[in-house]
Amino acid sequence: MRHLLSISELERADIERIVEQAARFAEVSDREIKKVPALRGRMVLNLFYEASTRTRSSFELAAKRLSADVVNFASGGSSVEKGESLKDTVLTLGAHKPDAIVIRTPWVGAAALVAGWTGAAIVNAGDGKHEHPTQALLDVYTLRQKLGALDGASIWIVGDVAHSRVARSNILAFSRMGANVTVAGPPTLIPREIGALGCEVRFSLDEIAQADVVYALRMQHERMSEAWVPSLREYAAAFQINRRRVSARQLVMHPGPVNRGVELSGEVVDSPRTLITAQVQAGVVVRMAVLYELLSGARTFSPVPEPQLA
């Protein structure tokens, strides 16, 4: 694997290999000393043109736990504010010879463009409303830890599908792993072509009781240029995931950040059935596995046993 730009480029065997590698790195994360020398001497550049808490911090932590050098770049306070283009920024930073560039931008297809401008391995950490492949991989990892194989599982993705890069990547990843995926939301927030990715479409939550997993999406206000729903109150009345709509047997997921009281009720956010914290924890080990896959080939990492104290 040269780059990670889209889930569509991965076969089921690729996803399983990354997830299994992440499980091995999870053993390291449970140790007192959490570093391994797997990428010592390598440089990872985090190039973020959009705000991020979970993705950026987990990529930084993942690279450092693999003993790589990390350079963090944010567009704010840089030459981008003086009008420097994405290409010129990449060429400038590329002069430092990074081995991998993790990039998040508001522009669809930007990660693929960057892959043509540098010899570094490119990880798409979100390109506009197109894709977010590492989020999908960590979600697969999280569910496999809870359910085992995803074959035959019913997963409902609910909310603002139209503006969600997470939705697109997850539909592809969950389907590739054998799950049955349904997207649900108001018609204005469900793209007409979304069914072509391999999912069913619903415009209500009437049948959500059949789901094994309910994946709620945030309203992407920053990508909206007009009113897509009459009001947040009306949206919540019809599509909020709350105690009345989910049962104790169903798992609830969310990519974060959560708008409490909109897509999820506060009581569901804080419920033991909700896997938000587990998703955040999975982010580090899955991104470790992705960086290792890209920079060390497909070799299997086997952690050395910790020395036993006498």
DOTIBA-540386 format. One record per residue (C-alpha): residue in three letters; x, y, z negated. Coordinates in steps of 0.5 Angstrom, whole numbers, plus 500, padded with zeros to 3 digits. Layout:
<recs>
<rec type="Ala" c1="X" c2="Y" c3="Z"/>
...
</recs>
This chain:
<recs>
<rec type="Met" c1="500" c2="500" c3="500"/>
<rec type="Arg" c1="503" c2="507" c3="502"/>
<rec type="His" c1="498" c2="512" c3="500"/>
<rec type="Leu" c1="491" c2="511" c3="496"/>
<rec type="Leu" c1="487" c2="516" c3="500"/>
<rec type="Ser" c1="480" c2="512" c3="500"/>
<rec type="Ile" c1="477" c2="506" c3="497"/>
<rec type="Ser" c1="475" c2="504" c3="504"/>
<rec type="Glu" c1="482" c2="503" c3="505"/>
<rec type="Leu" c1="482" c2="497" c3="500"/>
<rec type="Glu" c1="480" c2="490" c3="500"/>
<rec type="Arg" c1="477" c2="486" c3="494"/>
<rec type="Ala" c1="484" c2="483" c3="493"/>
<rec type="Asp" c1="487" c2="490" c3="493"/>
<rec type="Ile" c1="482" c2="492" c3="488"/>
<rec type="Glu" c1="483" c2="486" c3="484"/>
<rec type="Arg" c1="491" c2="486" c3="484"/>
<rec type="Ile" c1="491" c2="494" c3="481"/>
<rec type="Val" c1="486" c2="492" c3="476"/>
<rec type="Glu" c1="490" c2="486" c3="474"/>
<rec type="Gln" c1="496" c2="490" c3="474"/>
<rec type="Ala" c1="492" c2="495" c3="469"/>
<rec type="Ala" c1="491" c2="490" c3="464"/>
<rec type="Arg" c1="498" c2="488" c3="464"/>
<rec type="Phe" c1="500" c2="495" c3="462"/>
<rec type="Ala" c1="494" c2="495" c3="457"/>
<rec type="Glu" c1="499" c2="491" c3="453"/>
<rec type="Val" c1="504" c2="496" c3="453"/>
<rec type="Ser" c1="499" c2="501" c3="451"/>
<rec type="Asp" c1="498" c2="498" c3="445"/>
<rec type="Arg" c1="505" c2="498" c3="442"/>
<rec type="Glu" c1="508" c2="502" c3="438"/>
<rec type="Ile" c1="513" c2="505" c3="443"/>
<rec type="Lys" c1="509" c2="505" c3="449"/>
<rec type="Lys" c1="514" c2="507" c3="455"/>
<rec type="Val" c1="517" c2="502" c3="460"/>
<rec type="Pro" c1="522" c2="503" c3="465"/>
<rec type="Ala" c1="519" c2="501" c3="471"/>
<rec type="Leu" c1="519" c2="508" c3="475"/>
<rec type="Arg" c1="525" c2="511" c3="471"/>
<rec type="Gly" c1="529" c2="516" c3="476"/>
<rec type="Arg" c1="522" c2="517" c3="480"/>
<rec type="Met" c1="519" c2="523" c3="481"/>
<rec type="Val" c1="511" c2="524" c3="481"/>
<rec type="Leu" c1="508" c2="531" c3="483"/>
<rec type="Asn" c1="501" c2="533" c3="480"/>
<rec type="Leu" c1="499" c2="538" c3="485"/>
<rec type="Phe" c1="492" c2="541" c3="482"/>
<rec type="Tyr" c1="488" c2="546" c3="486"/>
<rec type="Glu" c1="482" c2="545" c3="481"/>
<rec type="Ala" c1="481" c2="545" c3="474"/>
<rec type="Ser" c1="482" c2="538" c3="471"/>
<rec type="Thr" c1="482" c2="535" c3="464"/>
<rec type="Arg" c1="482" c2="527" c3="464"/>
<rec type="Thr" c1="485" c2="526" c3="471"/>
<rec type="Arg" c1="491" c2="531" c3="471"/>
<rec type="Ser" c1="492" c2="529" c3="463"/>
<rec type="Ser" c1="492" c2="521" c3="465"/>
<rec type="Phe" c1="496" c2="522" c3="471"/>
<rec type="Glu" c1="501" c2="525" c3="467"/>
<rec type="Leu" c1="501" c2="520" c3="461"/>
<rec type="Ala" c1="501" c2="514" c3="466"/>
<rec type="Ala" c1="507" c2="517" c3="470"/>
<rec type="Lys" c1="511" c2="518" c3="463"/>
<rec type="Arg" c1="509" c2="512" c3="460"/>
<rec type="Leu" c1="513" c2="509" c3="466"/>
<rec type="Ser" c1="519" c2="513" c3="465"/>
<rec type="Ala" c1="518" c2="517" c3="471"/>
<rec type="Asp" c1="520" c2="525" c3="471"/>
<rec type="Val" c1="513" c2="529" c3="472"/>
<rec type="Val" c1="512" c2="536" c3="475"/>
<rec type="Asn" c1="505" c2="539" c3="474"/>
<rec type="Phe" c1="503" c2="544" c3="479"/>
<rec type="Ala" c1="497" c2="549" c3="478"/>
<rec type="Ser" c1="495" c2="554" c3="484"/>
<rec type="Gly" c1="493" c2="559" c3="478"/>
<rec type="Gly" c1="499" c2="563" c3="477"/>
<rec type="Ser" c1="503" c2="560" c3="483"/>
<rec type="Ser" c1="504" c2="563" c3="490"/>
<rec type="Val" c1="497" c2="560" c3="492"/>
<rec type="Glu" c1="495" c2="567" c3="489"/>
<rec type="Lys" c1="499" c2="571" c3="494"/>
<rec type="Gly" c1="496" c2="567" c3="500"/>
<rec type="Glu" c1="501" c2="561" c3="501"/>
<rec type="Ser" c1="497" c2="555" c3="505"/>
<rec type="Leu" c1="497" c2="548" c3="502"/>
<rec type="Lys" c1="502" c2="546" c3="508"/>
<rec type="Asp" c1="507" c2="551" c3="506"/>
<rec type="Thr" c1="506" c2="549" c3="498"/>
<rec type="Val" c1="507" c2="542" c3="500"/>
<rec type="Leu" c1="513" c2="543" c3="504"/>
<rec type="Thr" c1="516" c2="548" c3="499"/>
<rec type="Leu" c1="515" c2="543" c3="493"/>
<rec type="Gly" c1="517" c2="537" c3="498"/>
<rec type="Ala" c1="524" c2="540" c3="498"/>
<rec type="His" c1="525" c2="537" c3="491"/>
<rec type="Lys" c1="524" c2="530" c3="494"/>
<rec type="Pro" c1="518" c2="527" c3="490"/>
<rec type="Asp" c1="517" c2="520" c3="490"/>
<rec type="Ala" c1="509" c2="521" c3="489"/>
<rec type="Ile" c1="504" c2="527" c3="490"/>
<rec type="Val" c1="498" c2="526" c3="486"/>
<rec type="Ile" c1="493" c2="532" c3="489"/>
<rec type="Arg" c1="486" c2="534" c3="488"/>
<rec type="Thr" c1="483" c2="540" c3="492"/>
<rec type="Pro" c1="476" c2="543" c3="494"/>
<rec type="Trp" c1="478" c2="541" c3="501"/>
<rec type="Val" c1="475" c2="534" c3="504"/>
<rec type="Gly" c1="481" c2="531" c3="508"/>
<rec type="Ala" c1="486" c2="535" c3="504"/>
<rec type="Ala" c1="490" c2="529" c3="501"/>
<rec type="Ala" c1="490" c2="525" c3="508"/>
<rec type="Leu" c1="493" c2="532" c3="511"/>
<rec type="Val" c1="498" c2="532" c3="506"/>
<rec type="Ala" c1="500" c2="525" c3="507"/>
<rec type="Gly" c1="502" c2="527" c3="514"/>
<rec type="Trp" c1="507" c2="533" c3="512"/>
<rec type="Thr" c1="511" c2="529" c3="507"/>
<rec type="Gly" c1="515" c2="522" c3="506"/>
<rec type="Ala" c1="512" c2="522" c3="499"/>
<rec type="Ala" c1="506" c2="517" c3="497"/>
<rec type="Ile" c1="500" c2="521" c3="496"/>
<rec type="Val" c1="494" c2="519" c3="491"/>
<rec type="Asn" c1="488" c2="522" c3="492"/>
<rec type="Ala" c1="485" c2="525" c3="486"/>
<rec type="Gly" c1="479" c2="528" c3="489"/>
<rec type="Asp" c1="478" c2="532" c3="495"/>
<rec type="Gly" c1="472" c2="536" c3="495"/>
<rec type="Lys" c1="466" c2="532" c3="495"/>
<rec type="His" c1="469" c2="526" c3="499"/>
<rec type="Glu" c1="472" c2="521" c3="495"/>
<rec type="His" c1="476" c2="520" c3="488"/>
<rec type="Pro" c1="479" c2="513" c3="489"/>
<rec type="Thr" c1="482" c2="512" c3="482"/>
<rec type="Gln" c1="476" c2="514" c3="478"/>
<rec type="Ala" c1="472" c2="508" c3="482"/>
<rec type="Leu" c1="478" c2="503" c3="480"/>
<rec type="Leu" c1="478" c2="505" c3="473"/>
<rec type="Asp" c1="470" c2="504" c3="473"/>
<rec type="Val" c1="471" c2="497" c3="476"/>
<rec type="Tyr" c1="477" c2="496" c3="471"/>
<rec type="Thr" c1="472" c2="498" c3="465"/>
<rec type="Leu" c1="466" c2="494" c3="467"/>
<rec type="Arg" c1="470" c2="488" c3="468"/>
<rec type="Gln" c1="473" c2="488" c3="461"/>
<rec type="Lys" c1="465" c2="488" c3="459"/>
<rec type="Leu" c1="462" c2="484" c3="464"/>
<rec type="Gly" c1="467" c2="480" c3="467"/>
<rec type="Ala" c1="466" c2="479" c3="475"/>
<rec type="Leu" c1="462" c2="484" c3="478"/>
<rec type="Asp" c1="459" c2="479" c3="483"/>
<rec type="Gly" c1="451" c2="480" c3="483"/>
<rec type="Ala" c1="451" c2="486" c3="477"/>
<rec type="Ser" c1="446" c2="491" c3="479"/>
<rec type="Ile" c1="449" c2="498" c3="478"/>
<rec type="Trp" c1="445" c2="504" c3="479"/>
<rec type="Ile" c1="448" c2="511" c3="480"/>
<rec type="Val" c1="444" c2="517" c3="478"/>
<rec type="Gly" c1="444" c2="524" c3="479"/>
<rec type="Asp" c1="447" c2="529" c3="484"/>
<rec type="Val" c1="450" c2="524" c3="489"/>
<rec type="Ala" c1="450" c2="529" c3="495"/>
<rec type="His" c1="456" c2="533" c3="491"/>
<rec type="Ser" c1="459" c2="527" c3="488"/>
<rec type="Arg" c1="466" c2="524" c3="490"/>
<rec type="Val" c1="465" c2="519" c3="485"/>
<rec type="Ala" c1="459" c2="517" c3="488"/>
<rec type="Arg" c1="462" c2="515" c3="494"/>
<rec type="Ser" c1="468" c2="512" c3="492"/>
<rec type="Asn" c1="464" c2="508" c3="487"/>
<rec type="Ile" c1="459" c2="505" c3="492"/>
<rec type="Leu" c1="465" c2="503" c3="496"/>
<rec type="Ala" c1="468" c2="500" c3="490"/>
<rec type="Phe" c1="462" c2="496" c3="486"/>
<rec type="Ser" c1="460" c2="494" c3="493"/>
<rec type="Arg" c1="467" c2="491" c3="495"/>
<rec type="Met" c1="467" c2="487" c3="488"/>
<rec type="Gly" c1="460" c2="484" c3="489"/>
<rec type="Ala" c1="455" c2="488" c3="485"/>
<rec type="Asn" c1="449" c2="491" c3="488"/>
<rec type="Val" c1="449" c2="498" c3="488"/>
<rec type="Thr" c1="443" c2="503" c3="488"/>
<rec type="Val" c1="443" c2="511" c3="488"/>
<rec type="Ala" c1="437" c2="515" c3="485"/>
<rec type="Gly" c1="436" c2="522" c3="485"/>
<rec type="Pro" c1="431" c2="528" c3="488"/>
<rec type="Pro" c1="431" c2="527" c3="495"/>
<rec type="Thr" c1="435" c2="534" c3="496"/>
<rec type="Leu" c1="441" c2="531" c3="492"/>
<rec type="Ile" c1="441" c2="524" c3="496"/>
<rec type="Pro" c1="445" c2="525" c3="503"/>
<rec type="Arg" c1="441" c2="521" c3="508"/>
<rec type="Glu" c1="447" c2="517" c3="511"/>
<rec type="Ile" c1="449" c2="515" c3="504"/>
<rec type="Gly" c1="445" c2="508" c3="505"/>
<rec type="Ala" c1="451" c2="506" c3="510"/>
<rec type="Leu" c1="456" c2="506" c3="505"/>
<rec type="Gly" c1="452" c2="499" c3="503"/>
<rec type="Cys" c1="447" c2="502" c3="497"/>
<rec type="Glu" c1="440" c2="502" c3="496"/>
<rec type="Val" c1="436" c2="509" c3="495"/>
<rec type="Arg" c1="431" c2="511" c3="490"/>
<rec type="Phe" c1="428" c2="517" c3="489"/>
<rec type="Ser" c1="425" c2="516" c3="482"/>
<rec type="Leu" c1="427" c2="512" c3="476"/>
<rec type="Asp" c1="421" c2="507" c3="476"/>
<rec type="Glu" c1="425" c2="501" c3="477"/>
<rec type="Ile" c1="431" c2="503" c3="473"/>
<rec type="Ala" c1="430" c2="497" c3="468"/>
<rec type="Gln" c1="433" c2="492" c3="473"/>
<rec type="Ala" c1="440" c2="495" c3="472"/>
<rec type="Asp" c1="445" c2="492" c3="468"/>
<rec type="Val" c1="449" c2="499" c3="469"/>
<rec type="Val" c1="447" c2="506" c3="469"/>
<rec type="Tyr" c1="452" c2="511" c3="472"/>
<rec type="Ala" c1="450" c2="518" c3="471"/>
<rec type="Leu" c1="453" c2="524" c3="475"/>
<rec type="Arg" c1="454" c2="531" c3="473"/>
<rec type="Met" c1="450" c2="536" c3="477"/>
<rec type="Gln" c1="456" c2="539" c3="481"/>
<rec type="His" c1="454" c2="547" c3="480"/>
<rec type="Glu" c1="461" c2="549" c3="483"/>
<rec type="Arg" c1="460" c2="546" c3="489"/>
<rec type="Met" c1="452" c2="548" c3="490"/>
<rec type="Ser" c1="451" c2="555" c3="494"/>
<rec type="Glu" c1="443" c2="554" c3="493"/>
<rec type="Ala" c1="438" c2="552" c3="489"/>
<rec type="Trp" c1="438" c2="544" c3="490"/>
<rec type="Val" c1="433" c2="543" c3="484"/>
<rec type="Pro" c1="427" c2="547" c3="482"/>
<rec type="Ser" c1="430" c2="548" c3="475"/>
<rec type="Leu" c1="435" c2="544" c3="470"/>
<rec type="Arg" c1="429" c2="542" c3="466"/>
<rec type="Glu" c1="425" c2="539" c3="471"/>
<rec type="Tyr" c1="431" c2="535" c3="473"/>
<rec type="Ala" c1="432" c2="533" c3="466"/>
<rec type="Ala" c1="425" c2="531" c3="466"/>
<rec type="Ala" c1="425" c2="526" c3="472"/>
<rec type="Phe" c1="432" c2="524" c3="472"/>
<rec type="Gln" c1="435" c2="524" c3="465"/>
<rec type="Ile" c1="438" c2="518" c3="462"/>
<rec type="Asn" c1="435" c2="518" c3="455"/>
<rec type="Arg" c1="433" c2="513" c3="450"/>
<rec type="Arg" c1="426" c2="512" c3="453"/>
<rec type="Arg" c1="429" c2="510" c3="460"/>
<rec type="Val" c1="435" c2="505" c3="458"/>
<rec type="Ser" c1="435" c2="499" c3="453"/>
<rec type="Ala" c1="440" c2="496" c3="449"/>
<rec type="Arg" c1="442" c2="491" c3="454"/>
<rec type="Gln" c1="444" c2="496" c3="459"/>
<rec type="Leu" c1="451" c2="499" c3="459"/>
<rec type="Val" c1="451" c2="507" c3="461"/>
<rec type="Met" c1="457" c2="510" c3="464"/>
<rec type="His" c1="459" c2="518" c3="466"/>
<rec type="Pro" c1="465" c2="520" c3="470"/>
<rec type="Gly" c1="466" c2="527" c3="465"/>
<rec type="Pro" c1="465" c2="532" c3="463"/>
<rec type="Val" c1="458" c2="531" c3="461"/>
<rec type="Asn" c1="452" c2="536" c3="461"/>
<rec type="Arg" c1="449" c2="534" c3="454"/>
<rec type="Gly" c1="441" c2="534" c3="455"/>
<rec type="Val" c1="442" c2="535" c3="463"/>
<rec type="Glu" c1="444" c2="528" c3="466"/>
<rec type="Leu" c1="445" c2="524" c3="459"/>
<rec type="Ser" c1="441" c2="526" c3="452"/>
<rec type="Gly" c1="446" c2="527" c3="446"/>
<rec type="Glu" c1="443" c2="520" c3="443"/>
<rec type="Val" c1="445" c2="516" c3="449"/>
<rec type="Val" c1="452" c2="520" c3="450"/>
<rec type="Asp" c1="454" c2="518" c3="443"/>
<rec type="Ser" c1="451" c2="511" c3="443"/>
<rec type="Pro" c1="455" c2="504" c3="443"/>
<rec type="Arg" c1="452" c2="502" c3="449"/>
<rec type="Thr" c1="456" c2="508" c3="453"/>
<rec type="Leu" c1="463" c2="507" c3="456"/>
<rec type="Ile" c1="465" c2="514" c3="457"/>
<rec type="Thr" c1="471" c2="513" c3="452"/>
<rec type="Ala" c1="473" c2="507" c3="455"/>
<rec type="Gln" c1="473" c2="510" c3="462"/>
<rec type="Val" c1="478" c2="515" c3="459"/>
<rec type="Gln" c1="482" c2="510" c3="456"/>
<rec type="Ala" c1="482" c2="506" c3="462"/>
<rec type="Gly" c1="484" c2="512" c3="466"/>
<rec type="Val" c1="491" c2="511" c3="464"/>
<rec type="Val" c1="493" c2="504" c3="465"/>
<rec type="Val" c1="489" c2="504" c3="472"/>
<rec type="Arg" c1="493" c2="510" c3="474"/>
<rec type="Met" c1="500" c2="507" c3="471"/>
<rec type="Ala" c1="498" c2="501" c3="476"/>
<rec type="Val" c1="497" c2="505" c3="482"/>
<rec type="Leu" c1="503" c2="509" c3="481"/>
<rec type="Tyr" c1="507" c2="502" c3="480"/>
<rec type="Glu" c1="503" c2="499" c3="486"/>
<rec type="Leu" c1="505" c2="505" c3="491"/>
<rec type="Leu" c1="513" c2="506" c3="488"/>
<rec type="Ser" c1="515" c2="499" c3="487"/>
<rec type="Gly" c1="511" c2="495" c3="492"/>
<rec type="Ala" c1="506" c2="489" c3="490"/>
<rec type="Arg" c1="511" c2="486" c3="485"/>
<rec type="Thr" c1="508" c2="484" c3="478"/>
<rec type="Phe" c1="510" c2="487" c3="472"/>
<rec type="Ser" c1="510" c2="483" c3="466"/>
<rec type="Pro" c1="512" c2="486" c3="459"/>
<rec type="Val" c1="518" c2="484" c3="455"/>
<rec type="Pro" c1="515" c2="481" c3="449"/>
<rec type="Glu" c1="517" c2="486" c3="443"/>
<rec type="Pro" c1="522" c2="484" c3="438"/>
<rec type="Gln" c1="520" c2="480" c3="432"/>
<rec type="Leu" c1="522" c2="483" c3="426"/>
<rec type="Ala" c1="526" c2="479" c3="421"/>
</recs>
